[in-house]
């Protein structure tokens, strides 16, 4: 068991079109204030992204993504010198620039689809989150299919871990993420959450990002993302019991409290 409670990663989307908070933090000052508020609320980590990966989202050019994330990472790093910051990107060029101005890890939802990204991470000596996604954001929700979603997702992630290791990234700097909501139906997402112990058993730290996603709304009959807090907290608490090492969330303070309570009930490090 981990020696301390799972970490909470605060989501900072500097995009105009993310599914829950698109447009809220495109202003630099607003983004820095949000990062500071999340740190005050108990965030262990901030994940900064400049390209929406919601279902159907269009791709963003490298130049546009750089213009969005680089100033924010610089400013958040100045405000919080020791804070772990990841850049949420699939592009090697964006990762390289983000790492140069203060990011400490790369959160890649495509799990090394860009063949140059592994070399960037290896050269920087930073952490890398590898996520499973069936298809692309534009196509992933068009009838996703699996024969055994837990086994297939786990197998994919282990293959990408091997690819990262061959590129020179030590296993101890890698995280895996089952990609809740990325090319999955409601039943796939629920099966993956039940199957988290299979991912945890790999020995790799598991990141879970389910915050306010559509499957929660479908289960609970809630169309609006702002109504999905309770469902998100339930998933976070259950993920703690399954062994997740970090929760990627919009609502940091509420999740921090739920995670700490779930950890105490689980027995902490005992």
C-alpha positions as CSV (number, residue, x, y, z in Angstrom):
1,X,0.0,0.0,0.0
2,X,1.2,3.6,-0.7
3,X,2.7,5.3,2.3
4,X,0.5,8.4,1.8
5,X,-2.9,9.1,0.5
6,X,-3.4,9.2,-3.3
7,X,-2.5,12.5,-4.9
8,X,-5.0,15.0,-6.4
9,X,-4.2,16.5,-9.8
10,X,-6.0,19.7,-10.5
11,X,-7.1,20.3,-14.1
12,X,-6.3,23.6,-15.6
13,X,-7.7,23.8,-19.1
14,X,-6.5,27.0,-21.0
15,X,-8.9,26.2,-23.9
16,X,-12.0,27.8,-25.2
17,X,-13.9,24.5,-25.7
18,X,-13.2,21.9,-23.0
19,X,-16.3,20.1,-22.0
20,X,-16.7,21.5,-18.4
21,X,-14.6,24.6,-18.0
22,X,-13.8,25.7,-21.6
23,X,-13.1,29.4,-21.8
24,X,-13.0,30.0,-18.0
25,X,-9.2,30.2,-17.8
26,X,-7.9,31.4,-21.2
27,X,-6.9,34.7,-19.6
28,X,-3.4,34.4,-18.0
29,X,-4.3,36.0,-14.7
30,X,-7.5,33.9,-14.4
31,X,-5.4,30.7,-15.1
32,X,-2.8,31.6,-12.4
33,X,-5.6,32.4,-9.9
34,X,-7.2,29.1,-10.6
35,X,-3.9,27.2,-10.1
36,X,-3.3,29.0,-6.8
37,X,-6.8,28.2,-5.7
38,X,-6.3,24.6,-6.5
39,X,-3.1,24.5,-4.6
40,X,-4.8,26.1,-1.6
41,X,-7.5,23.5,-1.9
42,X,-5.0,20.7,-1.6
43,X,-3.8,20.0,-5.1
44,X,-0.5,18.0,-5.2
45,X,-0.2,18.5,-9.0
46,X,-1.5,20.8,-11.7
47,X,-2.2,19.5,-15.2
48,X,-2.2,22.3,-17.8
49,X,-3.7,21.7,-21.3
50,X,-4.2,23.8,-24.4
51,X,-6.1,21.4,-26.6
52,X,-9.5,20.0,-25.7
53,X,-9.9,16.2,-25.9
54,X,-13.6,16.1,-25.4
55,X,-15.5,13.8,-27.8
56,X,-15.6,15.3,-31.2
57,X,-13.0,18.0,-30.4
58,X,-11.1,19.4,-33.4
59,X,-7.3,19.3,-33.4
60,X,-5.3,22.4,-32.5
61,X,-2.2,23.6,-34.3
62,X,1.2,23.4,-32.6
63,X,1.5,27.2,-32.7
64,X,-2.0,27.7,-31.1
65,X,-1.3,25.2,-28.4
66,X,2.1,26.7,-27.6
67,X,0.5,30.2,-27.4
68,X,-2.0,28.9,-24.9
69,X,0.1,26.8,-22.5
70,X,3.6,28.2,-22.5
71,X,2.8,31.6,-20.8
72,X,0.6,29.8,-18.3
73,X,3.2,27.3,-17.3
74,X,5.8,30.0,-16.9
75,X,3.4,32.1,-14.7
76,X,2.3,29.2,-12.6
77,X,5.9,28.1,-12.1
78,X,6.9,31.5,-10.9
79,X,4.0,31.6,-8.5
80,X,4.7,28.0,-7.2
81,X,8.3,27.1,-7.7
82,X,8.1,23.6,-6.3
83,X,4.7,22.5,-7.6
84,X,4.6,19.5,-9.9
85,X,3.2,20.7,-13.2
86,X,2.3,18.4,-16.2
87,X,1.6,19.6,-19.7
88,X,-1.4,17.8,-21.2
89,X,-0.3,17.3,-24.8
90,X,0.2,14.7,-27.5
91,X,2.8,16.8,-29.4
92,X,6.6,16.5,-29.0
93,X,7.1,20.2,-29.9
94,X,4.6,21.4,-27.3
95,X,6.1,19.1,-24.7
96,X,9.6,20.3,-25.4
97,X,8.6,23.9,-25.0
98,X,6.6,23.3,-21.9
99,X,9.4,21.4,-20.2
100,X,11.8,24.2,-21.1
101,X,9.7,26.8,-19.2
102,X,8.9,24.8,-16.0
103,X,6.7,21.7,-16.7
104,X,7.9,18.7,-14.8
105,X,6.0,15.9,-16.6
106,X,4.0,15.2,-19.8
107,X,0.5,13.8,-19.7
108,X,0.0,12.2,-23.1
109,X,-3.5,11.0,-23.8
110,X,-2.3,9.3,-27.0
111,X,0.4,7.3,-25.3
112,X,3.2,8.1,-27.6
113,X,1.3,8.4,-30.9
114,X,3.9,11.2,-31.7
115,X,7.1,9.1,-32.3
116,X,9.3,12.0,-31.1
117,X,7.6,12.5,-27.8
118,X,9.4,9.6,-26.0
119,X,12.8,11.1,-26.9
120,X,11.8,14.5,-25.6
121,X,10.7,13.0,-22.3
122,X,13.8,10.8,-22.1
123,X,16.1,13.8,-22.8
124,X,14.4,15.9,-20.2
125,X,14.5,13.3,-17.5
126,X,10.9,14.0,-16.6
127,X,7.8,12.0,-15.8
128,X,5.3,10.6,-18.4
129,X,1.6,9.7,-18.1
130,X,0.5,7.2,-20.7
131,X,-3.3,7.0,-21.3
132,X,-5.4,4.6,-23.3
133,X,-7.7,5.9,-26.0
134,X,-9.5,4.0,-28.7
135,X,-9.4,6.2,-31.8
136,X,-8.9,10.0,-31.6
137,X,-11.0,12.6,-29.8
138,X,-12.9,13.2,-33.1
139,X,-13.7,9.5,-33.5
140,X,-13.4,7.8,-30.2
141,X,-17.1,7.7,-29.3
142,X,-18.3,6.2,-32.6
143,X,-19.3,2.7,-31.4
144,X,-16.2,1.8,-29.3
145,X,-15.9,-2.0,-29.0
146,X,-13.8,-4.4,-26.8
147,X,-14.0,-8.1,-26.2
148,X,-12.4,-7.6,-22.8
149,X,-12.0,-4.0,-22.0
150,X,-9.9,-4.4,-18.9
151,X,-7.5,-6.9,-20.5
152,X,-7.2,-4.9,-23.7
153,X,-6.6,-1.6,-22.0
154,X,-4.0,-3.1,-19.7
155,X,-2.2,-4.9,-22.5
156,X,-2.1,-1.7,-24.6
157,X,-0.7,0.3,-21.7
158,X,2.0,-2.3,-20.9
159,X,3.0,-2.2,-24.6
160,X,3.4,1.6,-24.4
161,X,5.3,1.3,-21.2
162,X,7.7,-1.0,-23.0
163,X,8.0,1.5,-25.8
164,X,8.8,4.3,-23.4
165,X,11.4,2.1,-21.7
166,X,13.1,1.3,-25.0
167,X,13.3,5.0,-25.6
168,X,15.2,5.5,-22.4
169,X,12.5,6.5,-19.9
170,X,12.9,4.6,-16.6
171,X,9.9,2.7,-15.4
172,X,9.9,4.7,-12.2
173,X,9.0,7.8,-14.1
174,X,6.0,6.3,-15.9
175,X,2.3,6.4,-15.0
176,X,-0.6,4.6,-16.6
177,X,-4.2,5.9,-17.1
178,X,-7.1,3.7,-18.3
179,X,-8.6,6.6,-20.2
180,X,-12.0,6.8,-18.7
181,X,-14.4,8.2,-21.3
182,X,-11.9,8.0,-24.1
183,X,-13.4,5.6,-26.6
184,X,-15.5,3.8,-24.1
185,X,-19.2,3.3,-23.4
186,X,-20.8,3.6,-20.0
187,X,-20.4,-0.1,-19.4
188,X,-16.8,0.0,-20.5
189,X,-16.0,2.8,-18.1
190,X,-17.7,1.0,-15.2
191,X,-15.9,-2.2,-16.0
192,X,-12.5,-0.3,-16.1
193,X,-13.3,1.2,-12.7
194,X,-14.1,-2.2,-11.3
195,X,-11.0,-3.5,-12.9
196,X,-8.6,-0.9,-11.6
197,X,-6.9,-3.5,-9.3
198,X,-5.7,-5.3,-12.5
199,X,-3.9,-2.1,-13.5
200,X,-2.6,-1.5,-10.0
201,X,-1.2,-5.0,-10.0
202,X,1.3,-4.0,-12.8
203,X,3.2,-2.1,-10.1
204,X,2.9,1.1,-12.1
205,X,1.2,4.1,-10.5
206,X,-2.3,4.5,-11.8
207,X,-3.9,7.9,-12.7
208,X,-7.7,8.0,-12.9
209,X,-9.5,10.9,-14.6
210,X,-13.2,10.6,-14.4
211,X,-14.2,14.0,-13.1
212,X,-17.6,15.2,-14.3
213,X,-17.5,13.0,-17.4
214,X,-20.5,12.0,-19.5
215,X,-20.8,8.4,-18.1
216,X,-21.5,9.9,-14.7
217,X,-24.2,12.0,-16.2
218,X,-25.6,9.0,-18.0
219,X,-25.7,6.8,-14.9
220,X,-27.3,9.5,-12.8
221,X,-29.5,11.1,-15.4
222,X,-27.6,14.5,-15.3
223,X,-27.1,16.3,-18.5
224,X,-25.2,19.3,-17.1
225,X,-21.6,18.9,-16.1
226,X,-22.1,21.2,-13.1
227,X,-24.5,18.6,-11.6
228,X,-21.9,15.8,-11.6
229,X,-19.8,16.6,-8.5
230,X,-21.3,13.9,-6.2
231,X,-20.8,11.2,-8.9
232,X,-17.3,12.3,-9.4
233,X,-16.5,12.2,-5.7
234,X,-18.0,8.7,-5.5
235,X,-15.7,7.5,-8.3
236,X,-12.7,9.1,-6.7
237,X,-13.4,7.4,-3.4
238,X,-13.9,4.1,-5.0
239,X,-10.6,4.6,-7.0
240,X,-8.8,5.1,-3.7
241,X,-10.0,1.7,-2.5
242,X,-8.9,0.1,-5.8
243,X,-5.4,1.5,-5.4
244,X,-5.2,4.5,-7.7
245,X,-2.2,6.7,-7.0
246,X,-3.6,10.0,-8.4
247,X,-7.0,11.4,-9.3
248,X,-7.2,14.0,-12.0
249,X,-10.1,16.4,-11.1
250,X,-11.8,19.7,-11.6
251,X,-13.0,20.1,-8.0
252,X,-9.8,19.9,-6.0
253,X,-10.9,20.8,-2.5
254,X,-13.9,18.5,-2.5
255,X,-11.9,15.7,-3.9
256,X,-9.0,16.2,-1.5
257,X,-11.5,15.8,1.4
258,X,-13.2,12.7,-0.2
259,X,-9.8,11.1,-1.0
260,X,-8.4,11.7,2.5
261,X,-11.6,10.3,4.1
262,X,-11.6,7.2,1.8
263,X,-7.9,6.7,2.6
264,X,-8.6,6.8,6.4
265,X,-11.4,4.3,6.0
266,X,-9.2,2.0,3.9
267,X,-6.6,2.1,6.7
268,X,-4.0,4.5,5.4
269,X,-0.5,3.1,5.3
270,X,-1.3,0.4,7.9
